[in-house]
Amino acid sequence: MMFRTLVFTLALTLPQMVAAACNGTDLRTVLSAEQSAALATEMQGMPYPDGNHWVAHKGDQVIHLIGTLHLADPRLPAIAARLAPVIASADLLMAEVTATEEAQLKHAVATRPDMIAQTSGPTLIELMPADDWEVLARAASERGIPPFMAAKFQPWYLSMVLGMPPCVLTSMKDGQHGLDKALLLIAKDNDVPAVALEPFDTLFTLMGQDTLEQQVDVLRLGVTPTPQSEDMTATLVAQYFDEDHGAIMPLNRVVGKDWVDMPDAEYNALFDDMLDTLIIQRNAMWLPKIIATEGVVVVAVGAGHLGGSDGLLHLLEREGYALRRQPF
């Protein structure tokens, strides 16, 4: 959700952006036999691969873990309404970001351009081979971002923006929001306090750890042609409503490999590094804050944070919590 806020801030500055409908295909329906086998291998033995609502118990402590979708979808209001009693009866809601962090982020981006842009040194035009830059410039233009502006962005930031199809950026600009915001509004209406799991600049710190050259390498994973990026978005949304969150990143890995001209070993290393930064490190930082709470707590985070060996569900199990899946 923090990154969604970051991208939304950018979307507001793009007058060239026009309305666009998302028309992607669920890639699970068109996987090759080889891709299906690779996905099965990725998923083998994964703890807690499904379920968007779980409850963790330990003593008197009760933690509801709700996997959210950061994108807007017409099915989300009904889900938020079903979850409203859970939020209203909680002592605390923990989310990736609250209105406080959103405001801090918008102020920081407005007053410190170096947070998302390279204010000195070479631009991406100088850092990338000409052919790679042409692909990137075309992808940026499709999203309403002038290439001269894209050339000055921090590579890690641009890679995330270009991983979203134009239709998603348009929905952000139109003010549409995902389940996270809906649950925060329910908490506010019921006087349930809400706190963020991380400071507003966490992603800046984590993503900025890599050298400029390493960030440019990762950028190659984010430059996805619009049709494929719409397919990936459609697939992610379908997986979410199927409560199949554990397969989101493995499927991204399997399918994305065929879209990138890169040796398998290099591709997997970059993908692992991205997972470590976006999911694994953040889960590890969130865990002490979650288990330090008391009473009934709701933890609402992107569904991709729930499953897997380093997911929040397995981490809580290792801390002695009993987990039970709930209706969603």
MIMIZA-804436 format. One line per field, with one value per residue (C-alpha): residue number from 1; x, y, z. Coordinates in Angstrom, 1 decimal. Each point is the difference from the previous one (the first is absolute). Example, Ala and Ser with C-alpha at 12.3 -4.5 7.8 and 13.67 -1.06 7.14 Angstrom:
i c(1_2)
xx c(12.3_1.4)
yy c(-4.5_3.4)
zz c(7.8_-0.7)
***
This chain:
i c(1_2_3_4_5_6_7_8_9_10_11_12_13_14_15_16_17_18_19_20_21_22_23_24_25_26_27_28_29_30_31_32_33_34_35_36_37_38_39_40_41_42_43_44_45_46_47_48_49_50_51_52_53_54_55_56_57_58_59_60_61_62_63_64_65_66_67_68_69_70_71_72_73_74_75_76_77_78_79_80_81_82_83_84_85_86_87_88_89_90_91_92_93_94_95_96_97_98_99_100_101_102_103_104_105_106_107_108_109_110_111_112_113_114_115_116_117_118_119_120_121_122_123_124_125_126_127_128_129_130_131_132_133_134_135_136_137_138_139_140_141_142_143_144_145_146_147_148_149_150_151_152_153_154_155_156_157_158_159_160_161_162_163_164_165_166_167_168_169_170_171_172_173_174_175_176_177_178_179_180_181_182_183_184_185_186_187_188_189_190_191_192_193_194_195_196_197_198_199_200_201_202_203_204_205_206_207_208_209_210_211_212_213_214_215_216_217_218_219_220_221_222_223_224_225_226_227_228_229_230_231_232_233_234_235_236_237_238_239_240_241_242_243_244_245_246_247_248_249_250_251_252_253_254_255_256_257_258_259_260_261_262_263_264_265_266_267_268_269_270_271_272_273_274_275_276_277_278_279_280_281_282_283_284_285_286_287_288_289_290_291_292_293_294_295_296_297_298_299_300_301_302_303_304_305_306_307_308_309_310_311_312_313_314_315_316_317_318_319_320_321_322_323_324_325_326_327_328)
xx c(0.0_2.9_1.2_-3.5_0.0_3.4_-1.3_-3.2_2.1_1.7_-3.3_-1.4_2.9_-0.6_-2.4_0.6_-1.6_-3.3_-2.7_0.7_-1.7_1.8_-0.6_2.5_-0.2_0.3_3.4_-0.9_-2.3_2.7_3.1_2.1_0.7_3.5_-1.2_-2.6_2.7_2.3_-2.8_-0.8_3.6_0.0_-3.1_1.1_-0.1_-0.9_-1.5_-3.3_-0.4_-3.6_-2.7_-0.5_-1.2_1.7_-0.1_3.0_-0.4_2.5_-1.3_-2.4_1.4_-2.0_1.4_-2.1_2.2_-1.8_1.6_-0.9_0.0_1.5_-1.8_-3.6_-2.6_-3.8_-0.1_1.9_-2.8_-1.9_3.1_0.6_-3.6_0.4_3.2_-1.5_-1.1_3.6_1.5_-2.7_0.6_3.8_2.2_2.4_0.5_3.5_0.6_2.9_-0.8_-2.6_-1.1_2.9_2.6_-1.7_0.2_3.6_0.9_-1.8_1.8_3.4_-0.4_-1.1_2.9_2.8_0.1_3.1_-2.3_-1.2_2.2_3.7_0.9_3.6_2.2_-0.9_-3.5_-1.4_0.6_3.7_-0.2_-1.8_0.8_-1.9_-2.3_-1.0_-0.6_-2.3_-2.1_-0.2_-0.8_-2.9_-1.4_0.2_-1.7_-2.9_-0.5_0.0_3.5_2.2_3.2_2.1_-1.7_0.4_3.7_0.4_-1.9_1.7_0.2_-1.6_-3.0_-0.4_0.1_-3.0_-1.9_0.6_-1.2_-3.5_-2.0_-1.4_-3.5_1.0_1.8_-3.2_-2.1_2.3_-0.2_-3.8_0.1_-0.9_1.4_0.5_-1.1_2.6_-1.6_-3.5_1.0_1.7_-3.1_-2.1_2.5_-0.3_-3.8_0.0_2.7_2.5_3.5_2.2_3.8_2.5_2.3_2.9_1.2_-1.0_3.5_0.7_-0.2_2.4_2.5_-0.3_0.0_2.8_2.3_1.0_2.5_-1.2_1.3_-1.9_-3.2_0.4_0.3_-3.3_-1.6_0.3_-2.5_-2.5_-0.1_-3.0_-2.0_-3.5_-1.8_2.1_-0.3_-3.7_0.0_2.1_-2.4_-3.0_1.6_0.9_-3.5_-1.5_2.5_-1.0_-3.7_0.7_2.0_3.0_2.5_2.9_0.2_0.2_3.8_0.8_-2.1_1.6_3.3_-0.9_-1.8_2.3_3.0_-1.3_-0.4_3.6_3.1_2.2_1.8_-2.1_2.6_0.1_-3.8_-0.6_2.6_-1.6_-3.5_1.2_1.5_-3.3_-1.9_2.4_-0.4_-3.7_-1.3_2.5_1.8_-3.2_-1.8_2.9_-0.1_-3.8_-0.1_1.3_-2.5_-2.8_0.7_0.6_-3.7_-2.7_-3.7_-1.7_2.1_-0.6_3.0_-1.0_2.8_0.5_-1.0_3.5_1.3_-2.0_1.2_3.3_2.9_0.7_-3.7_-1.6_-2.2_3.0_2.0_-2.8_-0.3_3.7_-0.6_-2.5_-3.3_-2.8_-1.5_-3.5_-1.3_-3.1_-2.7_0.8)
yy c(0.0_2.4_-0.5_0.5_3.4_0.7_-0.8_2.0_3.0_-0.3_-0.7_3.4_1.7_-1.7_2.1_-2.2_-3.0_-1.0_-2.4_-3.6_-3.2_-3.1_-2.8_-2.6_-3.8_-2.3_-1.6_-3.1_-1.1_0.2_-1.4_-2.4_-3.5_1.1_3.1_-2.0_-2.5_2.8_1.7_-3.3_-0.3_3.5_-0.7_-3.4_-0.1_3.7_0.7_1.9_0.6_1.1_1.7_3.8_0.1_-1.9_0.2_-0.6_-0.8_0.0_0.3_2.9_1.6_-0.2_1.1_0.2_-0.1_1.4_-0.2_3.1_1.1_3.4_0.4_1.1_-2.6_0.1_-3.1_1.6_2.0_-3.2_-1.6_3.2_-0.2_-3.6_0.9_3.1_-1.8_-1.4_3.5_1.7_-2.4_0.1_1.9_1.0_-0.1_-0.3_0.8_0.6_3.7_2.3_3.5_1.4_-1.8_0.9_3.7_-0.4_-1.7_2.6_2.8_-1.7_-0.7_3.6_1.5_-2.5_-0.9_-2.2_-2.5_-1.3_1.8_0.2_3.6_-0.4_-2.4_-2.0_-0.5_-3.4_0.9_-0.1_-3.0_-2.4_-1.4_1.9_-2.9_-0.5_3.7_0.0_-2.7_1.8_3.4_-1.6_-1.7_3.3_1.9_-2.5_0.9_3.7_0.5_2.1_-1.8_3.0_-0.3_-3.8_0.4_1.9_-2.3_-2.3_-3.3_-2.0_2.4_0.0_-3.9_-0.1_2.6_-1.8_-3.2_1.5_0.2_3.5_-1.0_-0.5_3.4_1.6_-1.6_1.5_3.4_-0.3_-0.5_-3.7_-2.0_-3.6_-1.9_1.6_3.4_-1.4_-1.7_3.1_2.0_-2.6_0.2_3.8_-0.1_-2.4_1.9_-2.9_1.3_-0.8_-0.1_-0.6_-3.0_2.0_3.6_1.7_-0.1_-3.7_-0.9_2.8_-1.3_-3.7_0.7_2.5_-2.5_-1.3_1.8_1.9_-2.7_-2.7_2.1_0.3_-3.8_-0.4_2.6_-2.5_-2.2_2.9_1.0_-2.1_0.8_1.2_-3.1_-2.2_2.4_0.0_-3.8_-0.1_2.4_-2.0_-3.1_1.5_1.2_-3.4_-1.7_2.4_-0.7_-3.8_0.6_-1.5_2.5_-2.4_-0.5_3.7_0.4_-3.5_0.5_3.4_-1.7_-2.8_2.2_3.0_-2.2_-0.3_3.7_1.0_-0.6_-1.1_-3.2_-2.0_0.3_3.8_0.3_-2.2_1.9_3.4_-1.4_-1.4_3.3_1.8_-2.5_0.5_3.8_0.3_-3.0_-1.8_2.9_1.9_-3.1_-0.5_3.7_-0.1_-3.2_1.4_2.9_-2.5_-2.3_2.9_0.9_-0.9_-0.9_-0.4_1.4_0.1_-0.1_1.0_-0.3_-0.9_-3.7_-0.8_0.5_-2.9_-3.2_-1.9_-0.8_3.6_1.0_1.5_-3.1_-2.3_2.5_0.2_-3.8_-0.2_2.4_-2.4_1.3_-2.3_1.0_-0.6_1.1_2.1_0.7_2.9)
zz c(0.0_0.7_-3.6_-1.3_1.8_-1.6_-3.5_0.6_0.8_-3.3_-1.9_1.2_-1.9_-3.3_-2.1_-3.1_1.7_-1.6_1.1_-0.9_0.8_1.3_-2.4_1.1_-0.1_3.0_-0.9_2.1_-2.9_-2.6_1.7_-2.0_1.4_0.8_1.8_2.0_1.1_1.0_2.0_1.7_1.0_1.4_2.0_1.4_3.8_0.3_3.5_0.0_-3.7_0.1_2.0_0.3_3.6_2.8_3.8_2.2_3.7_2.8_3.6_0.1_-3.1_-3.2_-3.4_-3.1_-3.1_-3.1_-3.4_-1.9_-3.7_-0.6_-3.3_-0.4_-0.9_0.0_2.2_2.9_1.6_0.7_1.6_2.1_1.2_1.1_1.8_1.6_3.3_0.4_-0.4_2.2_2.9_-0.1_2.4_-2.7_-3.8_-1.4_-3.6_-2.3_0.0_1.5_-0.9_2.1_-2.1_-3.2_0.9_1.1_-3.3_-2.2_1.9_-0.3_-3.7_-0.6_2.0_-0.7_-3.7_0.6_1.7_-3.4_-2.5_-0.7_0.6_-1.1_-1.9_-3.2_-1.1_-1.0_-3.7_0.9_2.3_-2.4_-3.4_-2.7_-0.9_3.7_0.3_-3.0_1.5_3.3_-1.6_-1.9_3.1_1.9_-2.8_0.0_3.7_-0.6_1.2_-2.3_-0.7_1.1_3.4_0.1_-0.7_3.3_2.3_2.5_-1.9_2.9_-0.1_-3.7_-0.1_2.3_-1.9_-3.3_1.5_0.1_-3.2_-1.0_1.0_3.7_0.1_-1.5_2.8_2.6_-1.6_0.1_3.8_0.0_2.9_1.2_3.1_2.3_-0.2_0.4_3.2_1.3_-0.6_1.9_2.9_0.0_0.0_3.0_2.0_-0.3_0.1_-3.1_-0.1_-2.8_0.1_-1.4_-0.4_-3.3_-1.4_0.6_-3.7_-0.8_2.5_-1.2_-3.7_0.3_1.5_-3.5_-2.1_-3.1_-2.2_1.9_-0.1_-3.8_-0.2_2.0_-2.3_-2.8_1.9_0.2_-3.6_-1.1_-3.2_0.7_-1.1_2.2_3.0_-0.4_-0.1_3.2_1.7_-1.0_1.2_3.4_0.5_-0.9_2.3_2.8_-0.3_-0.2_3.3_-1.8_1.3_0.4_-3.8_-0.9_0.1_-1.2_-3.0_-0.6_0.1_-2.4_-2.6_0.2_-0.8_-3.6_-0.4_0.9_-2.0_2.9_1.1_2.5_2.8_-0.3_-0.3_3.1_2.0_-0.8_0.7_3.3_0.9_-0.8_2.2_2.8_-0.1_-0.6_2.1_2.2_1.7_0.6_1.5_2.3_1.1_0.5_2.1_3.3_-0.2_-0.7_2.9_2.4_-0.2_2.5_-0.3_-3.4_-2.8_-3.8_-2.3_-3.5_-2.5_-3.6_-0.5_-1.3_3.5_1.5_-1.5_-0.4_2.2_0.7_0.1_3.0_0.6_0.2_2.0_2.6_0.1_0.8_2.9_1.5_-1.4_-1.0_-3.3_-1.4_-3.4_-0.1_-2.6_-2.3)
***
